Amino acid sequence: MQKENTQEKVQETIPVNRRAKDTFFKTVYASEERRRKLASFLLGIEGKQITTANVRPVLFGNKENDLAFVCDAIFYVMTESQATICPNISYRLLEYITAGLRSTVDSEQLLYSRKRVYFPIPKLYLLQTGLELKAENLPEKVQYDVRLSDSYREADEKYEKETAEPDLEVVVHVYDFRMTLDEVLCYIEQDVIPDRFGAYVGDMRDYALTANGITYMQRAVKDEKQQKYIMPKNVSTVAEYLELLIQRDIFVDLLNDKEVCDMTMAQFSRDDILIYQGREEGREEGREEGLEEGEVKGAIRTYNKLGVTLEDAKRYIMDEFYKSEEETDELMNKYWKREKEK
C-alpha cells in the first residue's frame, strides 16, 4: 500500500522565538537557497521544496546555534559547536528531533487515530569548529559518525550479544572542521586550506574558516606574550580578517553588512569574554589561595553561572596556564573537592 504523504490535519507552525539572539551560523543559512544547497550537499541529491522548521522554541529554547528545516521529505537538524565535541551529542539531538517531528503532525491524530501517521525522515548533523594546540587532537577525517549506542552500558556476560542488541539507535553525522593554530595562521597568511578540507567546498567549510580565523585573531590580540597565538603578518585585527575573507570571495554578501560583521565578532568572543570575567573574579580569590587556583575557580564558576561549557573552561585553563590535561584535571578536582567540603 502506498504511503500517505500528507496529513488530513497538520498542526500550525510554531512561530520562531524572535527574542533569541541570532548568530552568524543562523545568518549563513537564513536564505532558502543556502539551505537547499546544504541539503543537496549532505545527501548528494538536488533538493526542491524547502520549508523552514520553525520549532526552535520547542527544540532549543534560547539556543542560538541550531538549524532545523524540511527539504522535500527530509527533516534536517544541524547544530553547530565551537568547542570540543560533546560525547552526548547523539542523545541531545534525539531529544531535538523527537520534539521536531512531533511539531510536524497533529498531536491528537498521532495519539488517538487508528490511521498510521507519517513523519518526515530525520537526518541529524553536527558542524564542529574550534582550535587545537596539537595535531594529534584532530580526527583523521572531517566526516565521521557518533552513535547513541556508543554510550550504552555493557550488558552482563550472561546475556547473548543478540539478546542485548539495543532497540534504539541514533546516528549523528559529524563534519569536524577543527584546525590547529599553525593551520589557521597558514590560512590567514598564505590562503592555504588543510588538505583534508578539500572535498568540502561550500558554506560549511567557509563557515569554519570564518569561525576559526575570528577566534584565532581575538586570542592573538589578547595574547600579549605572543607565545601561542602569533599575530599574522598580513592582518592585525578581526575587522581586517573579515576584509580578507571578502577578498577571498567568502560570504561576500554577508560580510559587507556592518551589522552582520558586528554580530559575528560579538558571537565568537562571547565565550572568551565570559571565561575572562571568571578569571577576574578568580584573581580576587587568588590573593588568598594562590593566584592560579583562584583563576581556575573563577573559570569554573563562570561555567556554572553563565553557561560556558565545562570543556571550554577546561580548555581555557590549559591554554592560559600551559597545563597538560592531567594537570588541569587535578586543579579542577581540587576545586570540586573544596566545594563539597563547604
KOLVEX-928621 format. One record per residue: residue in one letter; z, y, x of N, C-alpha, C in turn. Coordinates in steps of 0.02 Angstrom, whole numbers, padded with zeros to 5 digits, always signed. Layout:
<atoms>
AZYXZYXZYX/...
</atoms>
This chain:
<atoms>
M+00000-00060+00042+00000+00000+00000+00000+00062+00044/Q-00040+00111+00026-00046+00172+00067+00015+00215+00059/K+00037+00245+00114+00097+00287+00113+00083+00351+00075/E+00135+00376+00042+00131+00441+00011+00144+00494+00064/N+00100+00542+00071+00106+00593+00123+00144+00655+00099/T+00154+00661+00034+00189+00719+00008+00243+00697-00039/Q+00292+00741-00049+00346+00727-00095+00332+00763-00161/E+00357+00735-00216+00348+00768-00280+00384+00835-00280/K+00440+00838-00245+00479+00899-00244+00505+00908-00173/V+00485+00961-00140+00506+00973-00071+00558+01028-00069/Q+00611+01016-00031+00664+01065-00026+00638+01130+00003/E+00662+01186-00023+00640+01251+00002+00659+01258+00076/T+00615+01291+00113+00628+01301+00184+00689+01345+00195/I+00732+01324+00241+00792+01363+00256+00772+01422+00299/P+00793+01482+00283+00772+01540+00323+00801+01539+00393/V+00763+01568+00439+00786+01573+00508+00847+01619+00512/N+00893+01601+00554+00953+01643+00565+00933+01703+00607/R+00922+01760+00576+00899+01819+00612+00951+01848+00658/R+01014+01829+00649+01066+01856+00692+01067+01821+00760/A+01036+01763+00764+01035+01727+00827+00990+01764+00876/K+01015+01775+00935+00978+01813+00986+00919+01773+01012/D+00861+01805+01015+00802+01771+01041+00807+01763+01116/T+00770+01715+01142+00765+01704+01213+00691+01703+01233/F+00679+01706+01298+00611+01704+01322+00578+01638+01303/F+00615+01584+01304+00589+01519+01284+00562+01521+01213/K+00600+01549+01167+00578+01555+01098+00519+01603+01092/T+00521+01655+01131+00467+01704+01128+00401+01674+01151/V+00403+01632+01203+00343+01599+01227+00309+01559+01171/Y+00350+01523+01133+00323+01479+01081+00328+01509+01011/A+00332+01576+01008+00334+01609+00942+00267+01605+00907/S+00213+01604+00945+00146+01605+00914+00126+01534+00894/E+00089+01530+00839+00065+01466+00814+00019+01434+00865/E-00022+01474+00898-00070+01447+00946-00035+01412+01004/R+00020+01442+01029+00055+01410+01085+00091+01347+01063/R+00116+01346+01002+00148+01285+00977+00095+01230+00969/R+00036+01249+00946-00017+01200+00938-00037+01171+01007/K-00043+01215+01057-00060+01191+01124-00005+01146+01152/L+00057+01163+01138+00112+01121+01161+00108+01052+01129/A+00098+01049+01063+00092+00985+01029+00034+00945+01057/S-00022+00977+01070-00080+00943+01097-00067+00915+01166/F-00031+00954+01207-00015+00931+01275+00032+00871+01273/L+00083+00874+01231+00134+00822+01230+00107+00754+01208/L+00061+00754+01159+00035+00691+01133-00038+00679+01152/G-00070+00728+01183-00139+00719+01203-00188+00719+01146/I-00168+00747+01089-00210+00749+01029-00212+00820+01004/E-00270+00844+00984-00277+00912+00959-00243+00918+00891/G-00190+00958+00889-00155+00968+00826-00189+01020+00783/K-00182+01015+00718-00215+01062+00673-00164+01103+00633/Q-00132+01072+00584-00088+01110+00540-00019+01118+00571/I+00002+01181+00583+00066+01196+00613+00113+01226+00560/T+00172+01198+00555+00224+01226+00511+00287+01234+00551/T+00312+01295+00557+00375+01306+00593+00432+01276+00553/A+00472+01236+00585+00529+01204+00551+00588+01251+00556/N+00597+01291+00505+00649+01342+00506+00717+01313+00489/V+00741+01270+00533+00803+01235+00519+00856+01251+00571/R+00847+01305+00608+00895+01322+00661+00966+01332+00636/P+00978+01364+00579+01047+01372+00558+01081+01305+00546/V+01043+01255+00524+01072+01189+00512+01078+01151+00578/L+01024+01154+00617+01022+01115+00678+01065+01144+00733/F+01056+01208+00745+01080+01235+00808+01130+01292+00801/G+01145+01313+00740+01192+01369+00734+01166+01429+00771/N+01203+01450+00822+01183+01510+00860+01150+01491+00927/K+01132+01428+00934+01098+01408+00996+01033+01447+01001/E+01015+01465+01063+00959+01510+01072+00898+01477+01103/N+00904+01417+01128+00850+01390+01169+00823+01325+01140/D+00817+01322+01074+00791+01262+01042+00731+01279+00999/L+00684+01233+00997+00621+01244+00962+00610+01185+00915/A+00593+01200+00852+00578+01147+00804+00518+01167+00763/F+00467+01123+00760+00409+01138+00719+00374+01072+00701/V+00335+01075+00648+00297+01017+00625+00223+01031+00636/C+00189+00984+00668+00116+00988+00678+00086+00924+00649/D+00045+00932+00597+00019+00875+00560+00079+00835+00534/A+00086+00773+00552+00142+00732+00526+00197+00723+00578/I+00194+00761+00632+00243+00753+00687+00294+00809+00685/F+00357+00791+00688+00412+00839+00690+00435+00844+00763/Y+00421+00901+00795+00439+00911+00865+00505+00948+00870/V+00550+00922+00910+00611+00959+00927+00614+00961+01003/M+00617+01021+01030+00622+01030+01103+00679+01077+01118/T+00722+01057+01164+00775+01101+01187+00763+01116+01260/E+00783+01175+01281+00773+01197+01350+00840+01205+01383/S+00845+01182+01445+00908+01186+01481+00896+01215+01550/Q+00942+01258+01573+00936+01291+01638+00988+01265+01687/A+01016+01208+01674+01068+01182+01718+01054+01108+01732/T+01105+01073+01758+01098+01002+01770+01089+00965+01703/I+01048+00914+01703+01034+00878+01642+01097+00846+01614/C+01108+00856+01550+01166+00827+01517+01150+00754+01499/P+01191+00706+01521+01176+00636+01505+01182+00620+01431/N+01212+00666+01393+01220+00654+01321+01166+00687+01279/I+01112+00708+01311+01059+00745+01276+01028+00704+01220/S+01025+00638+01229+00994+00596+01177+01035+00597+01113/Y+01102+00596+01120+01143+00599+01060+01140+00668+01028/R+01139+00719+01069+01134+00788+01042+01070+00796+01001/L+01014+00772+01027+00951+00779+00991+00947+00732+00931/L+00985+00677+00933+00990+00634+00874+01020+00673+00816/E+01073+00710+00829+01104+00750+00776+01056+00804+00752/Y+01021+00835+00798+00973+00888+00780+00918+00861+00734/I+00888+00805+00755+00831+00781+00717+00853+00752+00650/T+00914+00725+00646+00939+00700+00582+00944+00757+00532/A+00973+00812+00553+00978+00870+00509+00909+00899+00494/G+00865+00898+00544+00798+00924+00535+00758+00885+00485/L+00760+00818+00491+00724+00776+00444+00750+00784+00372/R+00815+00791+00367+00846+00799+00300+00820+00862+00267/S+00806+00913+00307+00784+00976+00279+00712+00975+00254/T+00675+00922+00271+00605+00919+00251+00594+00884+00184/V+00646+00857+00154+00639+00820+00092+00690+00844+00040/D+00681+00823-00020+00728+00838-00074+00788+00792-00066/S+00847+00820-00055+00907+00780-00041+00923+00734-00099/E+00916+00759-00160+00932+00717-00218+00885+00658-00223/Q+00821+00670-00210+00772+00616-00211+00787+00566-00156/L+00807+00591-00098+00822+00547-00041+00879+00500-00057/L+00930+00527-00091+00991+00487-00103+00986+00442-00164/Y+00949+00464-00216+00953+00428-00279+00887+00401-00306/S+00830+00423-00277+00767+00400-00303+00754+00327-00285/R+00719+00292-00329+00702+00223-00315+00637+00218-00275/K+00603+00274-00268+00543+00276-00228+00560+00290-00155/R+00519+00262-00111+00529+00274-00040+00515+00348-00024/V+00557+00377+00016+00548+00446+00039+00520+00445+00110/Y+00466+00481+00121+00433+00481+00186+00450+00544+00225/F+00461+00535+00291+00480+00589+00336+00424+00602+00386/P+00423+00662+00415+00380+00672+00474+00404+00627+00531/I+00360+00613+00577+00376+00570+00634+00413+00612+00687/P+00474+00593+00704+00512+00634+00753+00492+00621+00825/K+00486+00675+00863+00474+00671+00935+00522+00720+00969/L+00559+00696+01018+00613+00735+01049+00598+00749+01123/Y+00609+00812+01143+00592+00832+01211+00645+00877+01241/L+00650+00875+01307+00693+00920+01345+00651+00952+01400/L+00652+01018+01402+00620+01056+01456+00675+01078+01503/Q+00675+01051+01564+00729+01064+01612+00706+01111+01667/T+00743+01164+01679+00731+01208+01735+00795+01215+01775/G+00791+01248+01832+00851+01259+01872+00836+01254+01947/L+00886+01272+01986+00879+01272+02059+00924+01219+02090/E+00899+01186+02141+00938+01135+02176+00940+01152+02250/L+00997+01141+02281+01004+01155+02353+00968+01102+02395/K+00968+01040+02371+00940+00985+02410+00884+00950+02372/A+00832+00931+02408+00775+00898+02377+00794+00830+02347/E+00844+00797+02377+00864+00732+02351+00896+00736+02281/N+00914+00796+02259+00941+00804+02192+00887+00808+02138/L+00824+00813+02160+00769+00817+02113+00745+00748+02094/P+00718+00739+02033+00690+00674+02013+00624+00661+02049/E+00605+00598+02053+00542+00581+02085+00482+00605+02045/K+00488+00605+01979+00434+00625+01935+00457+00682+01889/V+00409+00723+01869+00425+00776+01822+00443+00747+01754/Q+00406+00696+01731+00417+00669+01665+00453+00602+01668/Y+00506+00595+01631+00542+00532+01625+00580+00533+01559/D+00608+00477+01540+00642+00472+01476+00716+00460+01484/V+00755+00487+01439+00827+00474+01434+00839+00440+01367/R+00875+00386+01367+00885+00346+01306+00959+00344+01285/L+00969+00342+01220+01037+00336+01194+01069+00271+01217/S+01030+00218+01222+01057+00153+01241+01085+00153+01312/D+01066+00203+01352+01095+00209+01419+01170+00222+01416/S+01193+00248+01359+01263+00267+01352+01304+00216+01313/Y+01274+00162+01291+01312+00111+01255+01358+00073+01302/R+01416+00055+01277+01461+00014+01316+01432-00056+01323/E+01452-00090+01376+01428-00158+01386+01468-00205+01342/A+01433-00250+01310+01466-00299+01267+01501-00352+01309/D+01551-00382+01279+01588-00436+01313+01540-00492+01330/E+01556-00529+01380+01513-00584+01404+01502-00637+01351/K+01547-00642+01302+01540-00694+01251+01482-00680+01204/Y+01458-00618+01204+01400-00600+01162+01336-00613+01200/E+01289-00646+01168+01224-00655+01198+01186-00589+01198/K+01140-00583+01244+01103-00520+01251+01068-00501+01186/E+01037-00550+01153+01000-00536+01091+01048-00515+01036/T+01108-00544+01034+01156-00529+00982+01181-00458+00987/A+01191-00433+01048+01218-00366+01060+01164-00314+01069/E+01101-00332+01055+01047-00284+01060+01059-00227+01011/P+01059-00163+01033+01075-00108+00988+01023-00099+00934/D+01046-00082+00875+01002-00069+00818+00981+00004+00814/L+01009+00046+00857+00992+00117+00856+00971+00139+00925/E+00912+00167+00930+00887+00193+00994+00859+00263+00983/V+00870+00306+01032+00842+00373+01032+00812+00385+01100/V+00750+00409+01102+00717+00422+01165+00702+00497+01170/V+00725+00528+01224+00710+00599+01237+00663+00601+01297/H+00606+00633+01287+00557+00640+01341+00572+00703+01380/V+00591+00694+01443+00613+00750+01486+00555+00773+01529/Y+00546+00839+01531+00500+00871+01578+00542+00913+01625/D+00551+00887+01685+00600+00914+01732+00565+00956+01785/F+00572+01023+01778+00539+01069+01823+00590+01104+01870/R+00644+01070+01886+00690+01099+01935+00655+01106+02003/M+00678+01154+02042+00648+01167+02108+00703+01179+02159/T+00689+01165+02222+00735+01183+02275+00727+01257+02291/L+00775+01284+02327+00771+01355+02346+00710+01367+02390/D+00695+01321+02434+00636+01329+02478+00572+01329+02437/E+00569+01286+02385+00509+01283+02343+00499+01349+02305/V+00553+01377+02279+00547+01439+02242+00526+01496+02289/L+00556+01499+02348+00537+01551+02397+00464+01544+02417/C+00442+01483+02426+00372+01471+02445+00325+01492+02389/Y+00346+01480+02326+00303+01501+02271+00300+01578+02267/I+00357+01611+02273+00358+01683+02268+00316+01716+02324/E+00324+01692+02385+00291+01724+02441+00217+01702+02449/Q+00203+01639+02434+00137+01613+02450+00098+01585+02391/D+00128+01587+02331+00095+01560+02271+00081+01486+02278/V+00126+01450+02311+00119+01378+02320+00162+01343+02268/I+00131+01303+02225+00166+01267+02173+00178+01195+02197/P+00237+01167+02186+00251+01098+02208+00198+01049+02183/D+00179+01003+02226+00126+00955+02209+00143+00916+02146/R+00206+00900+02135+00225+00860+02077+00212+00896+02011/F+00203+00963+02014+00189+01001+01953+00114+01003+01937/G+00073+00973+01980+00001+00981+01974-00029+00961+01908/A-00002+00909+01876-00031+00883+01814-00005+00920+01752/Y+00035+00971+01762+00068+01002+01704+00049+01076+01697/V-00013+01091+01707-00037+01160+01699-00027+01180+01626/G+00003+01239+01616+00013+01262+01548+00077+01301+01541/D+00097+01313+01478+00154+01356+01464+00220+01328+01490/M+00229+01262+01487+00293+01234+01511+00302+01247+01585/R+00250+01235+01624+00255+01247+01696+00263+01321+01710/D+00226+01363+01674+00231+01435+01684+00301+01460+01666/Y+00329+01431+01613+00397+01449+01594+00446+01432+01650/A+00438+01372+01679+00483+01350+01732+00477+01396+01793/L+00416+01414+01811+00407+01459+01868+00439+01527+01854/T+00434+01550+01792+00465+01613+01773+00541+01608+01777/A+00568+01557+01744+00641+01548+01741+00671+01538+01810/N+00642+01493+01850+00670+01478+01915+00664+01538+01962/G+00608+01574+01958+00599+01632+02001+00648+01688+01984/I+00658+01701+01919+00706+01753+01899+00776+01735+01922/T+00796+01673+01911+00863+01651+01932+00870+01660+02008/Y+00819+01640+02046+00822+01646+02118+00829+01719+02139/M+00789+01763+02109+00790+01834+02128+00858+01865+02111/Q+00886+01849+02054+00950+01877+02035+01004+01856+02084/R+01001+01794+02105+01052+01770+02152+01040+01797+02222/A+00977+01807+02240+00961+01835+02306+00988+01906+02311/V+00982+01944+02257+01009+02012+02257+01084+02012+02265/K+01118+01963+02233+01191+01960+02236+01216+01931+02302/D+01175+01891+02335+01196+01855+02395+01194+01903+02455/E+01248+01940+02464+01249+01990+02518+01246+01958+02587/K+01273+01899+02592+01274+01866+02658+01205+01840+02677/Q+01160+01833+02628+01092+01808+02641+01093+01741+02677/Q+01140+01699+02659+01144+01634+02692+01107+01579+02655/K+01101+01586+02589+01067+01534+02550+01004+01561+02516/Y+01011+01619+02485+00955+01647+02447+00921+01701+02489/I+00868+01681+02525+00832+01727+02567+00790+01773+02524/M+00795+01838+02535+00755+01885+02497+00681+01877+02516/P+00637+01867+02467+00566+01859+02483+00538+01922+02517/K+00485+01912+02556+00456+01968+02593+00414+02014+02548/N+00390+01986+02491+00343+02025+02451+00374+02057+02388/V+00433+02036+02368+00467+02067+02310+00542+02073+02326/S+00574+02122+02297+00646+02131+02311+00687+02139+02247/T+00656+02138+02189+00692+02144+02125+00661+02096+02075/V+00698+02083+02021+00672+02041+01967+00611+02074+01935/A+00614+02140+01926+00558+02176+01896+00494+02167+01937/E+00501+02170+02003+00443+02160+02046+00417+02089+02041/Y+00462+02041+02032+00441+01972+02024+00401+01963+01959/L+00423+01995+01905+00386+01991+01842+00317+02022+01850/E+00312+02076+01888+00246+02105+01902+00202+02057+01941/L+00233+02020+01986+00197+01970+02025+00169+01915+01979/L+00209+01894+01930+00186+01843+01883+00126+01867+01843/I+00126+01930+01823+00069+01958+01787+00007+01956+01831/Q+00015+01973+01895-00042+01971+01941-00069+01900+01947/R-00025+01850+01939-00046+01781+01944-00066+01752+01876/D-00075+01796+01827-00100+01777+01761-00052+01731+01724/I+00012+01745+01730+00063+01706+01695+00095+01749+01641/F+00090+01728+01579+00120+01762+01521+00104+01838+01522/V+00041+01854+01536+00021+01924+01539+00035+01960+01474/D+00021+01926+01418+00032+01958+01353+00105+01973+01339/L+00150+01932+01365+00221+01940+01352+00254+01987+01402/L+00239+01979+01466+00273+02016+01519+00250+02089+01524/N+00197+02106+01489+00177+02176+01486+00218+02214+01433/D+00258+02178+01396+00301+02208+01345+00370+02221+01375/K+00390+02284+01381+00453+02302+01413+00513+02269+01379/E+00511+02266+01312+00567+02237+01275+00575+02163+01292/V+00519+02128+01298+00521+02058+01317+00548+02050+01388/C+00526+02093+01434+00549+02090+01503+00625+02101+01507/D+00649+02151+01471+00721+02165+01472+00760+02106+01444/M+00736+02078+01389+00769+02020+01359+00769+01961+01407/T+00714+01951+01441+00707+01895+01487+00756+01901+01545/M+00759+01960+01575+00805+01970+01631+00877+01961+01610/A+00894+01984+01550+00962+01977+01524+00979+01903+01512/Q+00930+01866+01486+00942+01795+01470+00961+01756+01532/F+00921+01763+01584+00932+01721+01643+00990+01744+01686/S+01017+01803+01671+01076+01825+01708+01140+01810+01671/R+01135+01789+01607+01194+01784+01565+01246+01736+01593/D+01225+01674+01608+01274+01626+01633+01305+01648+01699/D+01263+01677+01743+01290+01703+01806+01341+01757+01793/I+01326+01802+01746+01372+01857+01731+01438+01830+01705/L+01434+01781+01660+01496+01753+01631+01538+01720+01685/I+01505+01683+01730+01543+01650+01783+01572+01701+01831/Y+01534+01754+01846+01560+01805+01890+01619+01841+01857/Q+01618+01849+01790+01676+01877+01756+01737+01833+01768/G+01727+01768+01764+01782+01722+01777+01806+01727+01848/R+01759+01739+01894+01777+01746+01965+01824+01806+01974/E+01808+01862+01939+01850+01922+01946+01919+01910+01916/E+01922+01874+01859+01987+01857+01831+02026+01814+01880/G+01991+01768+01912+02024+01723+01959+02049+01758+02021/R+02018+01813+02040+02040+01849+02100+02112+01872+02092/E+02130+01895+02032+02198+01919+02020+02247+01861+02028/E+02230+01804+01997+02274+01747+02003+02274+01720+02075/G+02219+01730+02110+02213+01705+02177+02260+01738+02226/R+02285+01797+02209+02332+01831+02254+02395+01790+02263/E+02413+01751+02211+02474+01712+02214+02462+01640+02236/E+02408+01611+02214+02399+01540+02227+02341+01524+02274/G+02316+01574+02309+02261+01564+02354+02197+01587+02322/L+02160+01630+02357+02100+01661+02329+02050+01610+02303/E+02037+01559+02343+01986+01510+02324+02005+01474+02260/E+02068+01450+02256+02090+01414+02197+02092+01460+02136/G+02108+01523+02148+02109+01570+02093+02040+01582+02064/E+01990+01588+02107+01922+01598+02084+01895+01536+02049/V+01915+01477+02073+01896+01416+02039+01925+01415+01969/K+01988+01434+01963+02020+01436+01897+01983+01485+01852/G+01963+01542+01880+01927+01591+01840+01862+01564+01814/A+01825+01527+01856+01761+01498+01835+01771+01448+01779/I+01822+01406+01786+01834+01355+01735+01858+01386+01670/R+01900+01437+01674+01924+01470+01614+01867+01506+01578/T+01820+01532+01617+01762+01562+01586+01721+01509+01549/Y+01716+01450+01578+01682+01395+01544+01716+01380+01477/N+01783+01381+01477+01820+01366+01415+01811+01420+01363/K+01817+01484+01383+01819+01539+01335+01750+01559+01310/L+01701+01559+01355+01637+01590+01338+01580+01541+01332/G+01594+01477+01338+01542+01428+01325+01495+01414+01382/V+01510+01439+01443+01470+01419+01501+01482+01345+01513/T+01429+01307+01525+01438+01235+01532+01481+01220+01593/L+01518+01166+01589+01560+01145+01645+01518+01130+01707/E+01458+01103+01696+01414+01089+01752+01393+01154+01788/D+01381+01208+01749+01363+01272+01779+01422+01300+01818/A+01483+01293+01790+01542+01317+01825+01552+01278+01890/K+01540+01213+01887+01547+01171+01947+01495+01190+01999/R+01433+01202+01977+01380+01220+02023+01395+01287+02056/Y+01422+01334+02016+01440+01400+02044+01492+01392+02100/I+01542+01349+02088+01594+01339+02138+01564+01309+02201/M+01519+01261+02193+01487+01229+02252+01447+01281+02291/D+01409+01322+02254+01367+01372+02287+01408+01426+02321/E+01458+01451+02285+01496+01509+02308+01538+01492+02369/F+01569+01433+02370+01615+01415+02424+01586+01363+02472/Y+01522+01347+02463+01489+01299+02507+01527+01233+02509/K+01547+01211+02450+01585+01149+02444+01539+01091+02426/S+01558+01032+02448+01522+00972+02427+01543+00956+02355/E+01508+00910+02324+01526+00891+02256+01595+00859+02255/E+01611+00820+02306+01677+00788+02308+01733+00840+02315/E+01723+00890+02359+01773+00942+02368+01782+00983+02304/T+01726+00996+02270+01729+01034+02208+01767+00995+02155/D+01753+00931+02149+01789+00889+02101+01864+00891+02115/E+01883+00890+02180+01953+00892+02198+01986+00958+02176/L+01952+01014+02188+01978+01079+02166+01985+01082+02091/M+01935+01057+02056+01937+01059+01983+01991+01012+01955/N+02000+00956+01986+02052+00909+01964+02122+00939+01973/K+02131+00978+02028+02194+01013+02038+02208+01061+01980/Y+02155+01095+01959+02162+01142+01903+02183+01106+01840/W+02147+01051+01824+02163+01015+01762+02234+00987+01764/K+02255+00963+01823+02322+00935+01830+02375+00988+01817/R+02366+01048+01845+02414+01103+01835+02416+01124+01762/E+02358+01123+01730+02355+01144+01659+02394+01094+01616/K+02389+01030+01632+02425+00980+01593+02501+00985+01603/E+02521+01007+01662+02593+01012+01678+02625+01072+01645/K+02585+01120+01620+02613+01180+01589+02642+01165+01521/
</atoms>
